[in-house]
Each structure stands twice: as C-alpha cells, then as structure tokens.
Amino acid sequence: MQRAHDARIETGEVMTRVIVPPLNAGAKAAYRKQTERDSYDWPICDVAVVLTMEGQTVQNASIVMGWVAPTPRRAIESERLLIGNRLTDDFARQAARAAVAGATPLAKNGYKVPVLETVVRRTILAAAAG
C-alpha cells in the first residue's frame, strides 16, 4: 500500500521502498557532515538543506539535522525565517541560531550546540551558492 509522506508505519508493517520526488526547478541543495576527527567517522551532526530560490530570495526551504536527536529533525523555524527573504550571511546566521534555539543537550554534549549552529549556517550558504 502506498502511503502519504507523513504516514506512520504501524506495528507489523514493513517499509519496502522510499520514493523521493525530483527537486523543483530552481532548487539547490547541500549536505554537510561534521565529525569529531577525520580519522574516524563518528558524526557530531549532519545537515541537509534544499532551497528553492528566485534570484537571491528564498521561495521554499527544507532544513534537516541529523545526529542531534534519536531521529532526524526539521529546523522548521529556520525554514520559516528564510522563506520570502533575500538570503544573506546575516539571515543564514539568524536561521542557524533559530535551529539550535531551545536545544537541550545531554550533560557531556553541550559543545555540540555551537558546532551544529555553524554547520547549519554553512550548509544554508552552500545550498544557496548551488
């Protein structure tokens, strides 16, 4: 049975495929993964950003952060902040700040919050640069 993208898998069901729709015209994307060290691949966080741009103005934005919670998280407030605005370094910084606002890291993970903020900002700018 094919389900909508926001449907949940019920007990006893098995996901057999994932359909990813093509990007809209004008969409730009970037992905960044920040690791502890280059010598091993244990991520602090990863961030994926898809922006639909019209000139320098963001028409649509999707920002997903991984390794910051048990499941990937959308940065919905950051997306809202960007949409309809001209993308500047300052707006990318504000959106990154919004992505980590209210973060509640575990006792030994507090250092990850500013790292995540930086990775979100850099990934937004990389996506916009196309």
All heavy atoms as an XYZ file, in Angstrom:
987
protein
N       0.849     -1.164      0.000
C       0.000      0.000      0.000
C       0.901      1.235      0.000
O       1.817      1.348      0.798
C      -0.887     -0.031      1.247
C      -1.544      1.274      1.514
S      -2.579      1.448      2.999
C      -2.510     -0.020      3.884
N       0.655      2.184     -0.901
C       1.424      3.418     -0.941
C       0.801      4.426      0.018
O      -0.405      4.604      0.051
C       1.434      3.979     -2.358
C       2.377      5.136     -2.511
C       2.578      5.493     -3.968
O       2.133      4.783     -4.849
N       3.244      6.591     -4.196
N       1.628      5.052      0.832
C       1.139      5.986      1.839
C       1.680      7.382      1.579
O       2.704      7.557      0.955
C       1.591      5.551      3.223
C       0.975      4.259      3.662
C       1.466      3.960      5.057
N       0.841      2.760      5.538
C      -0.004      2.735      6.531
N      -0.333      3.823      7.161
N      -0.530      1.609      6.931
N       0.997      8.353      2.158
C       1.457      9.732      2.096
C       2.743      9.867      2.894
O       3.039      9.066      3.770
C       0.385     10.665      2.653
N       3.517     10.912      2.624
C       4.819     11.102      3.253
C       4.758     11.285      4.762
O       5.733     11.069      5.447
C       5.548     12.283      2.620
C       4.938     13.606      2.942
N       3.825     14.073      2.306
C       5.279     14.533      3.852
C       3.505     15.253      2.817
N       4.374     15.553      3.741
N       3.638     11.669      5.315
C       3.561     11.887      6.761
C       2.918     10.722      7.506
O       2.657     10.810      8.697
C       2.819     13.187      7.063
C       1.395     13.178      6.524
O       1.047     12.273      5.754
O       0.635     14.089      6.877
N       2.670      9.612      6.813
C       2.053      8.447      7.456
C       3.081      7.726      8.318
O       4.271      7.770      8.067
C       1.496      7.501      6.395
N       2.611      7.070      9.335
C       3.478      6.305     10.227
C       3.353      4.820      9.900
O       2.301      4.348      9.499
C       3.086      6.538     11.675
C       3.260      7.977     12.090
C       3.174      8.090     13.603
N       3.291      9.468     13.993
C       4.430     10.059     14.320
N       5.542      9.379     14.287
N       4.459     11.312     14.681
N       4.448      4.096     10.115
C       4.429      2.652      9.925
C       3.774      2.039     11.156
O       4.146      2.334     12.289
C       5.858      2.112      9.747
C       6.474      2.697      8.480
C       5.855      0.593      9.696
C       7.924      2.329      8.313
N       2.807      1.213     10.927
C       2.079      0.554     12.012
C       2.819     -0.722     12.428
O       3.625     -1.268     11.667
C       0.657      0.209     11.553
C      -0.171      1.421     11.149
C      -0.454      2.383     12.292
O      -0.544      1.917     13.446
O      -0.562      3.592     12.034
N       2.513     -1.217     13.600
C       3.090     -2.465     14.094
C       2.798     -3.575     13.097
O       1.668     -3.720     12.621
C       2.492     -2.821     15.469
O       2.766     -1.738     16.359
C       3.089     -4.106     16.016
N       3.827     -4.320     12.748
C       3.669     -5.433     11.810
C       3.891     -5.045     10.359
O       4.026     -5.915      9.508
N       3.926     -3.767     10.055
C       4.176     -3.327      8.687
C       5.686     -3.230      8.441
O       6.464     -2.991      9.365
C       3.543     -1.958      8.410
C       2.035     -1.992      8.387
C       1.452     -0.635      8.036
O       1.969      0.387      8.506
O       0.462     -0.613      7.289
N       6.084     -3.383      7.193
C       7.477     -3.289      6.799
C       7.589     -2.295      5.648
O       6.837     -2.389      4.668
C       8.026     -4.661      6.350
C       9.452     -4.542      5.853
C       7.927     -5.672      7.478
N       8.523     -1.343      5.777
C       8.739     -0.394      4.693
C       9.551     -1.091      3.612
O      10.602     -1.671      3.889
C       9.505      0.831      5.202
C       9.642      1.874      4.123
S      10.541      3.375      4.575
C      10.192      3.626      6.266
N       9.059     -1.077      2.395
C       9.741     -1.768      1.307
C      10.369     -0.816      0.301
O      11.173     -1.240     -0.519
C       8.770     -2.697      0.558
O       7.687     -1.915      0.043
C       8.256     -3.790      1.490
N       9.991      0.473      0.341
C      10.615      1.429     -0.577
C      10.347      2.845     -0.099
O       9.421      3.090      0.675
C      10.107      1.272     -1.999
C       8.651      1.623     -2.170
C       8.202      1.409     -3.583
N       6.761      1.601     -3.637
C       6.095      1.775     -4.732
N       6.717      1.761     -5.888
N       4.793      1.937     -4.711
N      11.182      3.722     -0.582
C      11.030      5.144     -0.319
C      11.099      5.851     -1.662
O      12.034      5.633     -2.439
C      12.156      5.674      0.609
C      12.048      7.174      0.777
C      12.111      4.976      1.951
N      10.118      6.659     -1.948
C      10.086      7.400     -3.210
C      10.446      8.845     -2.911
O       9.791      9.497     -2.109
C       8.695      7.316     -3.870
C       8.352      5.861     -4.167
C       8.646      8.173     -5.124
C       6.923      5.633     -4.610
N      11.499      9.311     -3.541
C      11.939     10.688     -3.361
C      11.585     11.453     -4.633
O      12.093     11.140     -5.708
C      13.457     10.764     -3.100
C      13.908     12.202     -2.940
C      13.821      9.928     -1.881
N      10.708     12.445     -4.522
C      10.313     13.191     -5.718
C      11.469     14.046     -6.229
O      12.359     14.432     -5.460
C       9.158     14.066     -5.226
C       9.365     14.195     -3.762
C      10.053     12.944     -3.316
N      11.474     14.339     -7.514
C      12.536     15.198     -8.060
C      12.436     16.607     -7.475
O      11.357     17.045     -7.057
C      12.264     15.195     -9.568
C      10.848     14.780     -9.711
C      10.510     13.942     -8.519
N      13.559     17.292     -7.444
C      13.573     18.669     -6.957
C      12.843     19.588     -7.930
O      12.828     19.340     -9.135
C      15.013     19.158     -6.798
C      15.842     18.479     -5.719
C      17.273     18.998     -5.760
C      15.236     18.700     -4.352
N      12.265     20.637     -7.389
C      11.619     21.649     -8.224
C      12.663     22.404     -9.022
O      13.830     22.477     -8.625
C      10.848     22.646     -7.350
C       9.699     22.008     -6.618
O       9.104     21.051     -7.097
N       9.395     22.523     -5.443
N      12.231     23.008    -10.114
C      13.134     23.854    -10.897
C      13.609     24.984     -9.998
O      12.847     25.541     -9.217
C      12.405     24.405    -12.116
N      14.873     25.298    -10.069
C      15.426     26.363     -9.246
C      15.859     25.916     -7.867
O      16.359     26.718     -7.085
N      15.683     24.631     -7.555
C      16.080     24.132     -6.241
C      17.580     23.890     -6.198
O      18.186     23.450     -7.170
C      15.330     22.844     -5.911
N      18.156     24.205     -5.054
C      19.580     23.988     -4.824
C      19.709     23.253     -3.502
O      18.943     23.500     -2.578
C      20.310     25.321     -4.756
C      20.205     26.136     -6.029
C      20.910     27.455     -5.853
C      20.841     28.264     -7.133
N      21.671     29.471     -7.028
N      20.689     22.368     -3.421
C      20.822     21.567     -2.211
C      22.276     21.467     -1.777
O      23.186     21.595     -2.589
C      20.253     20.168     -2.454
N      22.458     21.235     -0.485
C      23.789     20.989      0.067
C      23.659     20.083      1.274
O      22.624     20.061      1.944
C      24.458     22.304      0.463
N      24.723     19.337      1.530
C      24.783     18.426      2.672
C      26.156     18.565      3.305
O      27.168     18.622      2.607
C      24.559     16.982      2.212
C      24.854     15.957      3.283
C      23.944     15.698      4.300
C      26.067     15.265      3.286
C      24.221     14.769      5.295
C      26.349     14.337      4.271
C      25.424     14.095      5.277
O      25.707     13.180      6.262
N      26.192     18.626      4.619
C      27.450     18.694      5.364
C      27.388     17.726      6.535
O      26.358     17.614      7.191
C      27.695     20.087      5.932
C      27.704     21.204      4.951
C      29.065     21.436      4.434
N      28.968     22.396      3.332
C      29.909     23.223      3.016
N      31.021     23.239      3.688
N      29.772     24.032      1.999
N      28.513     17.063      6.787
C      28.626     16.208      7.967
C      29.857     16.665      8.736
O      30.933     16.811      8.160
C      28.767     14.739      7.573
C      28.975     13.812      8.765
C      28.891     12.350      8.412
C      29.995     11.913      7.500
N      30.032     10.460      7.294
N      29.672     16.903     10.024
C      30.774     17.298     10.892
C      31.124     16.121     11.789
O      30.268     15.623     12.514
C      30.386     18.501     11.743
C      31.489     19.004     12.623
C      32.650     19.560     11.824
O      32.451     20.347     10.912
N      33.857     19.137     12.151
N      32.367     15.680     11.727
C      32.808     14.561     12.555
C      33.749     15.058     13.651
O      34.254     16.179     13.594
C      33.536     13.493     11.712
O      34.663     14.096     11.074
C      32.610     12.895     10.663
N      33.952     14.208     14.632
C      34.880     14.519     15.722
C      36.299     14.686     15.186
O      36.985     15.635     15.505
C      34.867     13.399     16.774
C      33.578     13.302     17.539
C      33.525     14.259     18.716
O      34.543     14.882     19.046
O      32.442     14.374     19.298
N      36.715     13.716     14.391
C      38.056     13.711     13.808
C      37.970     13.120     12.416
O      37.095     12.316     12.115
C      39.000     12.850     14.637
C      39.218     13.382     16.015
C      40.293     12.594     16.719
N      40.479     13.172     18.038
C      40.671     12.484     19.124
N      40.705     11.174     19.067
N      40.827     13.077     20.279
N      38.914     13.474     11.583
C      38.953     12.907     10.240
C      39.327     11.427     10.261
O      39.026     10.699      9.324
C      39.950     13.666      9.358
C      39.452     15.059      9.015
O      38.222     15.277      9.056
O      40.286     15.925      8.702
N      39.953     10.979     11.340
C      40.433      9.604     11.388
C      39.330      8.573     11.604
O      39.533      7.395     11.406
C      41.500      9.456     12.474
O      40.947      9.761     13.739
N      38.167      9.024     12.039
C      37.030      8.107     12.146
C      35.748      8.862     11.827
O      35.725     10.077     11.784
C      36.965      7.406     13.510
C      36.812      8.313     14.710
C      35.558      8.704     15.158
C      37.922      8.780     15.391
C      35.416      9.528     16.259
C      37.787      9.598     16.500
C      36.534      9.966     16.935
O      36.400     10.777     18.017
N      34.714      8.117     11.607
C      33.505      8.670     11.007
C      32.355      8.755     12.003
O      31.253      8.353     11.698
C      33.122      7.798      9.807
C      32.148      8.497      8.887
O      32.207      9.734      8.803
O      31.339      7.806      8.259
N      32.595      9.232     13.216
C      31.521      9.373     14.191
C      31.024     10.798     14.138
O      31.682     11.719     14.609
C      32.025      9.022     15.591
C      30.914      8.914     16.557
C      30.517      9.861     17.449
C      30.023      7.825     16.731
N      29.444      9.424     18.168
C      29.112      8.170     17.743
C      29.893      6.583     16.115
C      28.104      7.312     18.163
C      28.889      5.744     16.539
C      28.012      6.106     17.545
N      29.862     11.043     13.535
C      29.425     12.424     13.340
C      28.971     13.126     14.611
O      28.373     12.514     15.493
C      28.256     12.301     12.365
C      27.886     10.883     12.327
C      28.971     10.079     12.947
N      29.288     14.398     14.687
C      28.715     15.271     15.707
C      27.313     15.647     15.239
O      26.367     15.641     15.999
C      29.567     16.539     15.881
C      30.932     16.186     16.443
C      28.852     17.549     16.782
C      31.889     17.353     16.489
N      27.212     15.967     13.964
C      25.924     16.320     13.363
C      26.058     16.241     11.847
O      27.155     16.205     11.315
C      25.492     17.736     13.774
S      26.586     19.037     13.185
N      24.933     16.189     11.181
C      24.912     16.411      9.748
C      23.681     17.229      9.422
O      22.704     17.247     10.171
C      25.007     15.118      8.935
C      23.861     14.150      9.115
O      22.981     14.395      9.958
O      23.831     13.138      8.410
N      23.773     17.977      8.330
C      22.712     18.902      7.957
C      22.495     18.817      6.454
O      23.458     18.827      5.679
C      23.072     20.359      8.344
C      21.997     21.331      7.898
C      23.301     20.478      9.850
N      21.234     18.727      6.054
C      20.856     18.772      4.646
C      19.925     19.971      4.438
O      19.007     20.191      5.235
C      20.147     17.485      4.235
N      20.191     20.730      3.396
C      19.397     21.920      3.092
C      18.998     21.885      1.627
O      19.832     21.633      0.755
C      20.192     23.219      3.374
C      19.404     24.447      2.941
C      20.567     23.319      4.837
N      17.721     22.122      1.360
C      17.225     22.306     -0.006
C      16.523     23.656     -0.035
O      15.622     23.917      0.759
C      16.243     21.185     -0.436
C      15.707     21.464     -1.835
C      16.909     19.824     -0.363
N      16.971     24.517     -0.938
C      16.380     25.840     -1.096
C      15.855     25.993     -2.511
O      16.520     25.591     -3.461
C      17.431     26.940     -0.861
C      18.128     26.972      0.481
C      19.226     28.028      0.476
C      17.132     27.235      1.594
N      14.683     26.557     -2.649
C      14.187     26.966     -3.952
C      14.320     28.481     -3.978
O      13.762     29.175     -3.130
C      12.719     26.549     -4.166
O      12.626     25.125     -4.005
C      12.240     26.924     -5.559
N      15.108     28.954     -4.924
C      15.449     30.363     -4.977
C      14.844     31.024     -6.214
O      14.720     30.405     -7.258
C      16.968     30.535     -5.032
C      17.748     29.815     -3.951
S      17.648     30.591     -2.351
C      18.529     32.101     -2.653
N      14.501     32.274     -6.058
C      14.159     33.129     -7.199
C      15.073     34.328     -7.073
O      14.854     35.195     -6.217
C      12.697     33.546     -7.145
C      12.247     34.277     -8.405
C      10.760     34.538     -8.386
O      10.001     33.549     -8.340
O      10.382     35.720     -8.413
N      16.136     34.316     -7.860
C      17.176     35.315     -7.675
C      17.877     35.036     -6.356
O      18.338     33.932     -6.101
N      17.914     36.024     -5.479
C      18.526     35.875     -4.153
C      17.484     35.614     -3.063
O      17.825     35.504     -1.887
C      19.326     37.130     -3.805
C      20.522     37.352     -4.705
C      21.549     36.234     -4.542
O      21.904     35.867     -3.427
N      21.996     35.682     -5.650
N      16.201     35.531     -3.463
C      15.119     35.367     -2.495
C      14.741     33.898     -2.355
O      14.553     33.186     -3.339
C      13.884     36.186     -2.917
O      14.273     37.552     -3.041
C      12.765     36.075     -1.903
N      14.602     33.454     -1.108
C      14.233     32.070     -0.818
C      12.722     31.919     -0.977
O      11.950     32.585     -0.291
C      14.663     31.671      0.617
C      14.244     30.244      0.923
C      16.157     31.863      0.805
N      12.303     31.041     -1.862
C      10.884     30.764     -2.084
C      10.405     29.594     -1.220
O       9.264     29.562     -0.785
C      10.617     30.452     -3.561
C      10.985     31.584     -4.496
C      10.199     32.837     -4.215
O       8.993     32.802     -4.049
N      10.893     33.966     -4.130
N      11.301     28.626     -1.009
C      10.970     27.461     -0.187
C      12.264     26.948      0.435
O      13.322     27.068     -0.165
C      10.307     26.369     -1.024
C       9.579     25.354     -0.166
O       9.484     25.498      1.049
N       9.073     24.306     -0.788
N      12.162     26.385      1.632
C      13.345     25.887      2.325
C      13.009     24.632      3.111
O      11.956     24.544      3.727
C      13.884     26.960      3.272
N      13.922     23.679      3.065
C      13.843     22.481      3.909
C      15.214     22.302      4.540
O      16.225     22.274      3.840
C      13.505     21.242      3.089
O      12.201     21.322      2.589
N      15.223     22.200      5.863
C      16.469     22.011      6.606
C      16.261     20.842      7.548
O      15.349     20.857      8.369
C      16.846     23.276      7.401
C      16.975     24.491      6.466
C      18.134     23.042      8.191
C      17.130     25.813      7.190
N      17.121     19.830      7.413
C      17.025     18.648      8.259
C      18.371     18.435      8.941
O      19.418     18.489      8.292
C      16.638     17.391      7.445
C      16.559     16.169      8.342
C      15.317     17.611      6.721
N      18.303     18.194     10.250
C      19.509     17.977     11.051
C      19.523     16.541     11.555
O      18.511     16.052     12.055
C      19.521     18.937     12.245
C      19.399     20.399     11.849
S      19.217     21.508     13.267
C      17.607     21.023     13.893
N      20.664     15.895     11.427
C      20.815     14.537     11.904
C      21.821     14.447     13.034
O      22.649     15.341     13.225
N      21.731     13.381     13.799
C      22.617     13.089     14.923
C      22.429     14.062     16.081
O      23.288     14.186     16.937
C      24.086     13.049     14.495
C      24.362     11.932     13.558
C      24.330     12.007     12.193
C      24.662     10.581     13.879
N      24.613     10.784     11.648
C      24.828      9.887     12.662
C      24.821      9.893     15.068
C      25.128      8.538     12.623
C      25.132      8.550     15.012
C      25.285      7.884     13.796
N      21.308     14.779     16.110
C      21.046     15.723     17.198
C      19.901     15.245     18.091
O      19.601     15.885     19.092
C      20.736     17.140     16.658
C      21.932     17.683     15.897
C      19.504     17.157     15.777
N      19.288     14.159     17.714
C      18.166     13.577     18.444
C      18.072     12.115     17.996
O      18.778     11.707     17.074
C      16.876     14.334     18.123
N      17.205     11.330     18.617
C      17.075      9.931     18.204
C      16.678      9.763     16.739
O      16.985      8.748     16.128
C      15.990      9.380     19.132
C      16.071     10.245     20.347
C      16.425     11.615     19.829
N      15.995     10.739     16.178
C      15.627     10.710     14.758
C      15.986     12.064     14.142
O      16.124     13.056     14.859
C      14.114     10.457     14.574
O      13.397     11.506     15.238
C      13.700      9.105     15.151
N      16.126     12.136     12.827
C      16.419     13.431     12.189
C      15.348     14.462     12.531
O      14.183     14.117     12.743
C      16.397     13.105     10.695
C      16.736     11.649     10.634
C      16.089     11.049     11.853
N      15.760     15.722     12.603
C      14.852     16.816     12.968
C      14.829     17.880     11.904
O      15.864     18.264     11.385
C      15.337     17.478     14.239
C      14.972     16.737     15.437
C      14.995     17.669     16.588
N      14.234     16.961     17.592
C      14.048     17.360     18.777
N      14.530     18.490     19.163
N      13.345     16.643     19.614
N      13.630     18.359     11.627
C      13.480     19.525     10.748
C      13.726     20.784     11.550
O      13.317     20.885     12.704
C      12.065     19.588     10.174
C      11.677     18.497      9.218
C      12.058     18.764      7.783
N      11.517     19.974      7.214
C      10.332     20.090      6.608
N       9.547     19.044      6.513
N       9.959     21.234      6.095
N      14.338     21.763     10.938
C      14.532     23.077     11.553
C      13.450     24.001     11.002
O      13.704     24.899     10.194
C      15.926     23.605     11.252
N      12.222     23.756     11.418
C      11.049     24.426     10.846
C      11.086     25.931     11.063
O      10.775     26.703     10.152
C       9.755     23.791     11.392
C       9.664     22.354     10.881
C       8.531     24.601     10.995
C       8.557     21.537     11.468
N      11.469     26.382     12.251
C      11.526     27.820     12.495
C      12.579     28.478     11.608
O      12.377     29.586     11.098
C      11.816     28.110     13.974
C      11.662     29.559     14.347
C      10.281     30.142     14.004
O       9.260     29.447     14.176
O      10.236     31.309     13.559
N      13.674     27.798     11.363
C      14.712     28.306     10.457
C      14.172     28.416      9.035
O      14.437     29.406      8.339
C      15.926     27.375     10.471
O      16.444     27.258     11.765
N      13.431     27.403      8.617
C      12.840     27.419      7.277
C      11.907     28.622      7.130
O      11.973     29.353      6.132
C      12.073     26.122      7.025
C      12.945     24.890      7.017
C      12.166     23.587      7.065
O      10.918     23.600      7.184
O      12.815     22.542      6.991
N      11.043     28.828      8.117
C      10.102     29.952      8.085
C      10.820     31.293      8.014
O      10.376     32.206      7.331
C       9.211     29.926      9.320
C       8.179     28.860      9.305
C       7.291     28.955     10.531
N       6.431     27.801     10.597
C       6.141     27.138     11.700
N       6.615     27.549     12.861
N       5.369     26.084     11.665
N      11.914     31.398      8.742
C      12.671     32.638      8.777
C      13.257     32.969      7.406
O      13.289     34.132      6.999
C      13.801     32.494      9.794
C      14.266     33.769     10.448
C      14.585     33.492     11.896
C      15.460     34.327      9.742
N      13.702     31.957      6.686
C      14.331     32.180      5.385
C      13.329     32.490      4.277
O      13.611     33.317      3.405
C      15.151     30.950      4.985
C      16.396     30.658      5.812
C      16.989     29.321      5.399
C      17.416     31.769      5.666
N      12.179     31.826      4.294
C      11.222     31.930      3.186
C      10.729     33.368      3.023
O      10.304     34.012      3.969
C      10.042     30.957      3.378
C      10.563     29.519      3.289
C       8.941     31.205      2.354
C       9.546     28.465      3.662
N      10.823     33.829      1.779
C      10.356     35.171      1.438
C      11.395     36.254      1.631
O      11.132     37.421      1.355
N      12.569     35.876      2.102
C      13.616     36.855      2.345
C      14.803     36.647      1.421
O      15.053     35.539      0.944
C      14.087     36.777      3.801
C      13.041     37.308      4.740
O      12.701     38.476      4.694
N      12.503     36.439      5.587
N      15.530     37.716      1.210
C      16.766     37.667      0.427
C      17.804     36.984      1.303
O      18.012     37.380      2.445
C      17.212     39.078      0.069
C      18.401     39.134     -0.829
C      18.673     40.580     -1.251
N      19.753     40.622     -2.188
C      21.037     40.719     -1.835
N      21.359     40.799     -0.563
N      21.978     40.737     -2.751
N      18.453     35.959      0.768
C      19.412     35.204      1.559
C      20.731     35.956      1.650
O      21.405     36.187      0.662
C      19.641     33.817      0.976
C      20.539     32.910      1.801
C      20.010     32.757      3.220
C      20.668     31.566      1.171
N      21.060     36.346      2.863
C      22.332     36.999      3.162
C      23.026     36.181      4.232
O      22.416     35.291      4.842
C      22.103     38.426      3.695
O      21.365     38.335      4.928
C      21.345     39.294      2.696
N      24.280     36.499      4.490
C      25.002     35.822      5.557
C      24.298     36.051      6.894
O      24.203     35.144      7.715
C      26.452     36.300      5.621
C      27.261     35.481      6.608
O      27.389     34.262      6.407
O      27.737     36.064      7.610
N      23.765     37.262      7.087
C      23.070     37.575      8.326
C      21.810     36.724      8.492
O      21.551     36.196      9.574
C      22.709     39.065      8.389
C      22.112     39.446      9.733
O      22.736     39.116     10.770
O      21.027     40.053      9.740
N      21.036     36.551      7.413
C      19.834     35.711      7.502
C      20.210     34.254      7.735
O      19.535     33.537      8.478
C      18.949     35.847      6.265
C      17.789     36.757      6.468
C      17.730     37.972      5.825
C      16.754     36.420      7.326
C      16.668     38.840      6.022
C      15.691     37.265      7.541
C      15.653     38.471      6.883
N      21.290     33.793      7.098
C      21.747     32.414      7.332
C      22.142     32.245      8.792
O      21.839     31.224      9.420
C      22.910     32.078      6.412
N      22.786     33.245      9.368
C      23.195     33.202     10.779
C      21.964     33.168     11.695
O      21.910     32.401     12.657
C      24.069     34.412     11.086
C      24.808     34.340     12.392
C      25.773     35.522     12.551
N      26.726     35.659     11.463
C      27.830     34.941     11.314
N      28.116     34.013     12.200
N      28.637     35.137     10.296
N      20.965     33.987     11.380
C      19.729     34.006     12.176
C      19.001     32.665     12.092
O      18.491     32.154     13.098
C      18.810     35.127     11.700
C      19.292     36.511     12.055
C      18.368     37.571     11.492
O      17.148     37.422     11.538
N      18.931     38.637     10.962
N      18.956     32.102     10.893
C      18.290     30.809     10.705
C      19.024     29.715     11.478
O      18.403     28.847     12.093
C      18.212     30.461      9.229
N      20.350     29.760     11.473
C      21.142     28.773     12.211
C      20.909     28.914     13.711
O      20.770     27.916     14.423
C      22.620     28.939     11.880
N      20.831     30.144     14.178
C      20.555     30.389     15.601
C      19.181     29.825     15.969
O      19.010     29.226     17.029
C      20.625     31.890     15.884
C      21.118     32.220     17.264
C      21.388     33.691     17.469
N      22.493     34.158     16.662
C      22.434     35.208     15.829
N      21.338     35.906     15.713
N      23.480     35.559     15.132
N      18.207     30.021     15.088
C      16.852     29.507     15.330
C      16.851     27.978     15.368
O      16.073     27.367     16.104
C      15.893     30.017     14.263
N      17.727     27.350     14.577
C      17.779     25.882     14.529
C      18.198     25.282     15.861
O      17.785     24.175     16.202
C      18.732     25.421     13.429
N      19.022     25.996     16.614
C      19.504     25.452     17.885
C      18.814     26.068     19.101
O      19.084     25.668     20.232
C      21.042     25.601     18.023
C      21.747     24.843     16.910
C      21.456     27.056     18.050
N      17.929     27.019     18.861
C      17.216     27.645     19.980
C      16.443     26.577     20.746
O      15.769     25.736     20.153
C      16.267     28.722     19.471
N      16.569     26.589     22.029
C      15.845     25.623     22.858
C      16.484     24.251     22.905
O      15.896     23.316     23.443
N      17.691     24.113     22.339
C      18.368     22.813     22.371
C      18.625     22.411     23.826
O      18.970     23.250     24.659
C      19.689     22.886     21.606
N      18.437     21.144     24.110
C      18.668     20.620     25.461
C      19.644     19.445     25.377
O      19.238     18.287     25.455
C      17.345     20.185     26.122
O      16.695     19.250     25.249
C      16.431     21.359     26.382
N      20.920     19.760     25.222
C      21.902     18.684     25.074
C      22.088     17.903     26.371
O      21.818     18.407     27.456
C      23.185     19.431     24.702
C      23.009     20.792     25.280
C      21.529     21.081     25.192
N      22.549     16.688     26.228
C      22.902     15.883     27.395
C      24.118     16.524     28.077
O      24.799     17.362     27.484
C      23.215     14.454     26.969
C      22.050     13.701     26.300
C      22.513     12.347     25.794
C      20.883     13.562     27.260
N      24.393     16.117     29.285
C      25.426     16.745     30.109
C      26.770     16.902     29.398
O      27.410     17.937     29.513
C      25.608     15.951     31.403
N      27.197     15.914     28.646
C      28.520     15.966     28.012
C      28.458     16.338     26.535
O      29.457     16.229     25.826
C      29.229     14.628     28.186
C      29.516     14.331     29.651
C      30.251     13.048     29.824
C      30.510     12.808     31.306
N      31.253     11.601     31.553
N      27.289     16.773     26.053
C      27.132     17.101     24.637
C      26.913     18.584     24.379
O      26.610     18.970     23.263
C      25.959     16.327     24.032
C      26.264     14.861     23.878
O      27.408     14.450     23.891
N      25.233     14.060     23.743
N      27.044     19.423     25.378
C      26.786     20.845     25.205
C      27.649     21.501     24.147
O      27.220     22.439     23.476
N      28.858     21.001     23.962
C      29.759     21.567     22.959
C      29.230     21.411     21.534
O      29.639     22.132     20.624
C      31.148     20.918     23.054
C      31.207     19.501     22.525
C      31.626     19.255     21.223
C      30.819     18.422     23.312
C      31.675     17.961     20.731
C      30.865     17.129     22.827
C      31.293     16.907     21.536
O      31.333     15.626     21.039
N      28.283     20.482     21.340
C      27.759     20.227     20.006
C      26.813     21.322     19.507
O      26.644     21.497     18.307
C      27.016     18.882     19.970
C      27.918     17.687     20.155
C      27.126     16.402     20.064
C      28.022     15.197     20.156
N      27.287     13.948     19.918
N      26.206     22.074     20.405
C      25.225     23.087     20.007
C      25.858     24.172     19.127
O      25.361     24.444     18.035
C      24.487     23.675     21.226
C      23.548     24.796     20.809
C      23.717     22.577     21.961
N      26.960     24.811     19.533
C      27.558     25.806     18.638
C      28.124     25.197     17.356
O      28.135     25.852     16.305
C      28.655     26.469     19.483
C      28.862     25.597     20.653
C      27.611     24.784     20.840
N      28.569     23.941     17.427
C      29.045     23.265     16.216
C      27.888     23.107     15.237
O      28.009     23.419     14.044
C      29.683     21.894     16.547
C      29.997     21.110     15.274
C      30.922     22.071     17.406
N      26.746     22.633     15.726
C      25.565     22.470     14.881
C      25.145     23.803     14.275
O      24.838     23.878     13.083
C      24.412     21.859     15.677
C      23.077     21.732     14.934
C      23.205     20.828     13.710
C      22.003     21.221     15.882
N      25.141     24.855     15.068
C      24.759     26.174     14.560
C      25.650     26.579     13.388
O      25.169     27.057     12.352
C      24.859     27.205     15.688
C      24.423     28.589     15.268
C      24.444     29.583     16.409
O      24.372     29.184     17.589
O      24.532     30.783     16.111
N      26.933     26.364     13.524
C      27.876     26.706     12.449
C      27.638     25.852     11.212
O      27.638     26.363     10.088
C      29.325     26.538     12.948
O      29.526     27.431     14.042
C      30.321     26.831     11.851
N      27.405     24.556     11.409
C      27.179     23.659     10.266
C      25.882     24.024      9.547
O      25.829     24.020      8.311
C      27.198     22.173     10.707
C      26.825     21.255      9.542
C      28.576     21.804     11.260
N      24.834     24.373     10.279
C      23.574     24.801      9.647
C      23.824     26.041      8.795
O      23.423     26.102      7.628
C      22.468     25.057     10.699
C      21.263     25.737     10.060
C      22.048     23.761     11.370
N      24.510     27.039      9.344
C      24.773     28.279      8.594
C      25.574     27.989      7.330
O      25.221     28.440      6.240
C      25.535     29.283      9.469
C      25.847     30.594      8.744
C      26.597     31.577      9.618
N      27.841     31.062     10.161
C      28.994     31.008      9.484
N      29.058     31.431      8.240
N      30.078     30.529     10.058
N      26.630     27.225      7.453
C      27.470     26.915      6.298
C      26.725     26.121      5.235
O      26.929     26.315      4.038
C      28.707     26.140      6.751
C      29.686     26.984      7.518
C      30.868     26.173      7.980
N      31.823     26.995      8.711
C      32.871     26.518      9.338
N      33.119     25.222      9.336
N      33.676     27.325      9.975
N      25.840     25.220      5.672
C      25.093     24.400      4.707
C      24.047     25.239      3.984
O      23.827     25.063      2.777
C      24.466     23.185      5.406
O      25.449     22.533      6.189
C      23.902     22.200      4.391
N      23.412     26.166      4.684
C      22.459     27.086      4.029
C      23.185     27.888      2.958
O      22.717     27.999      1.816
C      21.806     28.028      5.063
C      20.841     27.256      5.970
C      21.069     29.179      4.363
C      20.367     28.044      7.188
N      24.325     28.443      3.296
C      25.089     29.257      2.335
C      25.589     28.418      1.168
O      25.582     28.877      0.022
C      26.235     29.971      3.042
C      25.799     31.041      4.060
C      27.004     31.553      4.841
C      25.065     32.177      3.373
N      26.002     27.178      1.449
C      26.459     26.288      0.372
C      25.312     25.946     -0.577
O      25.501     25.902     -1.806
C      27.063     25.018      0.965
N      24.125     25.697     -0.028
C      22.972     25.399     -0.883
C      22.638     26.600     -1.765
O      22.380     26.445     -2.958
C      21.764     25.003     -0.033
N      22.659     27.783     -1.197
C      22.333     28.981     -1.957
C      23.347     29.224     -3.075
O      22.991     29.691     -4.158
C      22.283     30.196     -1.035
N      24.599     28.868     -2.821
C      25.650     29.050     -3.826
C      25.500     28.054     -4.968
O      26.031     28.259     -6.058
C      27.023     28.933     -3.175
N      24.754     26.977     -4.699
C      24.411     25.998     -5.711
C      25.498     25.117     -6.132
O      25.620     24.507     -7.074
